[in-house]
Amino acid sequence: RQALEEMRALYERNQADVSEAKSGRPDLIFLIRFRHCCLLRNQRCLLAYLYDRLLRIRALRWEYGSVLPNTIQFHMSAEEVEWFNRYKKSLATYMRSVGGEEGLDLTQDIKPPKSLYIEVRCLRDYGEFEIDDGTTILLKKNSQHFLPRWKCEQLIRQGVLEHILS
């Protein structure tokens, strides 16, 4: 906001000096050019800042999944939340288009797994959780389970489950 206010002030002063320079003060041209260079520099800095935020928001989708924690979402603007939702939908559409009928979840196994099943502890009450073979497991706080890694990786990222390392 501070940079935008500075840019607005520089622009207004340039507009005033341009009209004066047209009326016979050519000595102001150098000052107008200098302010214009300052405006361009501030614009590049703001664009770099916004691009960096965009990259961080995109990384949040891969780290936390399709649902962001409230603590993170609180620090995002409405436009950033909207961009996150559009990116999420675009990624979901792409993942459904590859990998056959069910699609391919690219967010699973970000690091190659050492084993297909892992032991997890439930950190909070979640309710019933169904795995591929139709088995339903009740995830209650402090309960431990031996589950397929790919089914529970998303819940680990969301903070529902904790991987127990032996």
N, C-alpha and C positions, 0 to 999 in steps of 0.2 A: 504493500500500500504506500509505503514511504517513497519507493522508487516511482510509482505511478504519479504520486503528487509532485515529485520533482520533475518528472517528464511533462506534466501538465503546465507547471510554472515555466519551464524552459520554452515550451511551445508557445505559450501566450506572450512571453517576452520577445520571442522571435517574430511573431505576427506583428507586434507593435513596431519592432525595429525594421521589418520589411517595408511597412507602409512609410516609415520615416526615410528609409534608404531610397525609396522610389521618388520621394519628394525632394531629393537633392542632398542626401548625406551618404555618399559612397563609402565613407570611413567605417560604417557599421557592417559592411559585408563580411569582414573577417570575423567579427563577433557573432554574426548570424551563422556562419559556417562552423565556428567552434561549438556553438550551442547545438547545431544540427548533429555534429559528430558525437556530442554527449548524449543526445537523444538516441542515436543509433546504438551506442555502446550500452545504454541502459536497456534498450529493447533486446539486444543479444543476451544480456545477463538474465533478463526475465524469461526469455525463451529457454535458456539453458536450465534455469531453475524449474520451470514447468515441465520440461522434458525429463529431468531427473525424477521429479515426483511421479510422473507417468510411469517411468520404468519401475519405480518402487511399488506403485499400486499394482502393476502387472505382476511383479514378483510375489505380492501378497496372495494373488489368486492361486499361484502354484504352491505356496507355503501353507496357507490356511484352508484352501478349498473354496467352495462357492459361497460359504457363509463366513463373513468377517466378524471377529469379536467386537463387541460394542466399544471396548476401550480404543480400538484402532479406528473404527468407523466414526467415533466422536471427533477425531482430529482431521477428518476429511471434509472438504466442502461438498455442497450438493452436486456440483458438476463432476467432482471426482468420483462420488458414489455412483452417479449416472454412468460415467465412463467405465467404472469397474463392472457394473451390471451389463453394459453392452459387450464388454470384453468377455465376460463370463458366458453370455449367450452365444457369442461368436465361437468361442472355444468349444462349448458343448455341441454346437451344430457341426463343427469340424470333426470332433471325436465320434459323433454318431455316424458321420459319413464314411469313416474308415473302419476296417476291422469286422466286416460282416453285419449280421442282423443286430447284435447288441451294441456294436460300436467298440471302440478301443479307448480305455481310460488312460490318457497319457500322464495324468497326475499321480498315478500309482507307481510305486517302486522307483522313486527318484534316485535312490541309491540301490545298487544291485543287492538282492536279498541273499543272506547266507543260508537261510532255511525257509521253507514254505510256511511253516507254522511257528507262531511265537506265543509266549506266555504273556498275558496282559492282566493288569489290575484295573478295576473300574474305580474311577475317582469320584464319581457322583452317580446318583440314580438316573438311568437312561431309559429303562423300560425293556421291551422285548426287541431282540435283534435276530434276524433270520439270516442264516448262511445258505450257500448254494444247494446243499443237499436237502433243504427243507427243514432242518433242525432249527428250532427257536430257542434262543438263550436269553435268560432274564439278566440284564446287566444292572446289578445293584451295587451301591457304594461298598468298596473294599472287597468285592468278590473277585476271584481269580479264574481265568479261563485260558484254554489252549486253543487258539483260533488261527484260521488262515491269515497270513500277513496282509494280503491284498484286500481282504474284507474289512480289516480293522485299522488300516493305515490312516484313513480319513478321520476316524474317531480319535486316533492318537493326536493328530494335528489339531483337532477341535478341543482337546483337553478332556475328553470323556474317558479315554483309556490311557494307561501308562504301560509302556513296554518294560517288562521285568527282565533285567539282564542277570543271568546266573553266572 
